[in-house]
C-alpha cells in the first residue's frame, strides 16, 4: 500500500478521528492554574500555550529540532484526558502518576494505526525520560508555562506563590535559556508573593 493510499484509507481516517474524539477530553480536564478571568485552566489550554512558547523560542534554541519539540509538548499530557491532572502541590515521589498517565495514554492510543500509536508513545516516553535535548527543553518549558500561568491568573486569595520559587528547578536548570527565563518568572513570582504577604 502506498503512502497516499494509507492516508486515504477510510479505516485510518476513522481511527485518527476516534483518537481526536477521545483526546478532546483535555478541553474539560482542569488544572490548578487560573486564567486571567479567574476560571480554572484546562490541560488543552496549558498544552497550547506550551507549544506557543516553544515556537516563540525556536530561534534561540540552536541544535533543537523544533518540530520534534512541539510534538513532544503536544503529547506530554495526553494521558490526563482519562485520569485528570494532579497539581504539583499534590505530587509525591513514588506515587504511580507517571505509570498511570502512560497506561492512560496507551488506552487513548489503542485505536490509532500502529505507526501513529508508536510515534505518540515514543514521544511521550522521550518526554518522561528527558533523554533528548528536545525533551529536556519541553520539560523545562512545561514548568515555566505553569509558573507563568500562576503569575498572570486571577488566583484564589490563599494561592501559595512561594511554592513556585522551588517548583521545577531541576528541569529549568538543565539549559541556559530555561534558566534565564526562569529568572524572569521568579522575579514576577517573588513580587506577587511579597504582595500576598502584606
C-alpha positions in Angstrom: 0.0 0.0 0.0 1.4 3.4 -0.9 1.6 6.4 1.4 -1.2 8.1 -0.5 -3.4 5.0 -0.1 -2.6 4.9 3.6 -3.7 8.5 4.0 -7.0 8.0 2.2 -7.9 4.7 3.8 -11.3 5.1 5.5 -10.2 2.9 8.4 -7.1 5.1 9.0 -9.2 8.2 8.9 -11.8 6.8 11.2 -9.1 5.7 13.7 -7.5 9.1 13.7 -10.9 10.8 14.3 -11.7 8.4 17.1 -8.4 9.3 18.8 -9.1 13.0 18.3 -12.6 12.5 19.9 -11.0 10.8 22.9 -8.3 13.4 23.4 -10.9 16.2 23.1 -11.5 15.4 26.8 -8.4 17.5 27.5 -10.5 20.6 27.0 -12.5 19.6 30.1 -9.6 18.3 32.1 -9.0 21.1 34.6 -5.7 22.1 36.2 -5.0 24.1 39.4 -3.9 27.2 37.4 -6.4 30.0 36.8 -6.9 32.2 33.7 -6.8 36.0 33.9 -10.6 35.9 34.2 -10.3 33.6 37.2 -11.6 30.3 35.8 -9.6 27.1 36.0 -7.4 26.4 33.0 -7.7 23.2 31.0 -4.9 20.9 30.1 -5.6 21.7 26.5 -5.0 25.4 27.1 -1.8 24.6 29.0 -0.5 22.4 26.1 -1.5 25.1 23.6 0.5 27.8 25.4 3.4 25.5 26.0 3.6 24.9 22.2 3.3 28.6 21.5 6.2 29.3 24.0 8.3 26.6 22.2 7.7 28.2 18.8 8.5 31.7 20.0 11.8 30.5 21.4 12.7 28.4 18.3 15.4 30.8 17.0 17.1 30.8 20.4 17.2 27.0 20.6 20.1 26.1 18.5 20.6 22.4 17.7 17.0 21.7 18.7 14.5 20.1 16.3 11.6 22.5 16.7 9.0 20.2 15.1 10.0 17.4 17.4 9.9 19.8 20.4 6.4 20.9 19.5 5.3 17.3 19.0 6.6 16.4 22.5 4.8 19.4 24.0 1.5 18.4 22.4 1.6 14.8 23.6 3.2 15.2 27.1 -0.1 15.5 29.0 -2.4 13.4 26.7 -2.9 10.7 29.4 -4.5 13.3 31.6 -7.6 13.0 29.3 -8.5 9.9 31.3 -7.2 10.3 34.9 -7.0 14.1 35.1 -4.3 16.4 36.2 -2.6 16.1 39.6 -1.5 19.6 40.8 2.2 19.9 41.5 1.5 20.6 45.2 -0.1 17.2 45.5 2.5 15.1 43.6 4.7 12.9 45.7 7.8 10.8 44.9 6.9 7.2 44.5 3.2 7.9 43.5 2.2 5.9 40.5 1.3 9.1 38.5 3.8 8.5 35.6 2.8 4.9 35.2 -0.9 5.7 35.4 -0.5 8.5 32.8 1.3 6.2 30.4 -1.3 3.5 30.9 -4.0 6.1 30.1 -2.0 7.2 27.0 -1.9 3.5 25.8 -5.7 3.4 26.3 -6.2 6.6 24.3 -3.9 5.3 21.5 -5.5 1.8 21.3 -7.4 2.5 18.1 -4.7 4.5 16.3 -2.9 2.9 13.4 0.3 1.2 14.6 2.7 3.8 13.1 0.9 6.7 14.8 0.5 4.8 18.0 4.2 4.1 18.1 5.1 7.7 17.4 2.9 9.2 20.1 4.0 6.7 22.7 7.7 7.2 21.8 7.3 11.0 22.1 5.6 10.6 25.5 8.4 8.2 26.7 11.0 10.6 25.4 9.5 13.4 27.4 9.0 11.3 30.6 12.7 10.2 30.5 14.0 13.6 29.4 16.6 11.7 27.3 17.0 14.1 24.4 17.7 17.8 24.1 14.1 18.4 22.9 12.7 16.5 25.9 14.9 18.5 28.3 13.6 21.7 26.8 10.0 20.5 26.8 10.2 19.6 30.5 11.7 22.9 31.4 9.2 24.9 29.3 6.3 22.9 30.8 7.4 24.1 34.3 7.8 27.7 33.1 4.4 27.8 31.4 2.8 26.6 34.6 4.6 29.3 36.6 3.6 31.9 34.0 0.0 30.9 34.3 0.3 31.4 38.1 1.7 34.9 37.7 -1.0 36.1 35.3 -4.0 34.2 36.6 -6.7 35.6 38.9 -5.8 33.1 41.6 -7.6 32.4 44.9 -6.7 34.6 47.9 -4.8 31.7 49.6 -2.7 30.9 46.5 0.9 29.9 47.5 3.2 31.8 45.2 6.2 30.8 47.1 5.7 27.2 46.2 6.7 28.2 42.6 10.1 29.5 43.7 11.3 25.9 44.2 9.0 24.2 41.7 10.7 22.5 38.7 14.1 24.0 39.4 15.8 20.7 38.4 14.1 20.9 35.0 14.7 24.6 34.4 18.4 24.4 35.4 19.2 21.9 32.6 19.6 24.6 29.8 20.9 28.2 29.9 17.9 29.6 28.1 15.5 27.9 30.5 17.4 29.3 33.5 17.3 32.8 32.0 13.6 32.6 31.5 13.2 31.1 34.9 15.0 34.1 36.5 12.4 36.5 35.0 9.5 34.3 36.1 10.9 34.0 39.6 11.1 37.8 39.9 7.5 38.1 38.9 6.6 35.3 41.4 8.6 36.9 44.2 6.8 40.2 43.7 3.4 38.5 43.8 4.4 36.5 46.9 5.5 39.8 48.7 2.2 41.4 47.8 0.3 38.4 49.1 2.2 38.5 52.4 1.1 42.1 53.1 
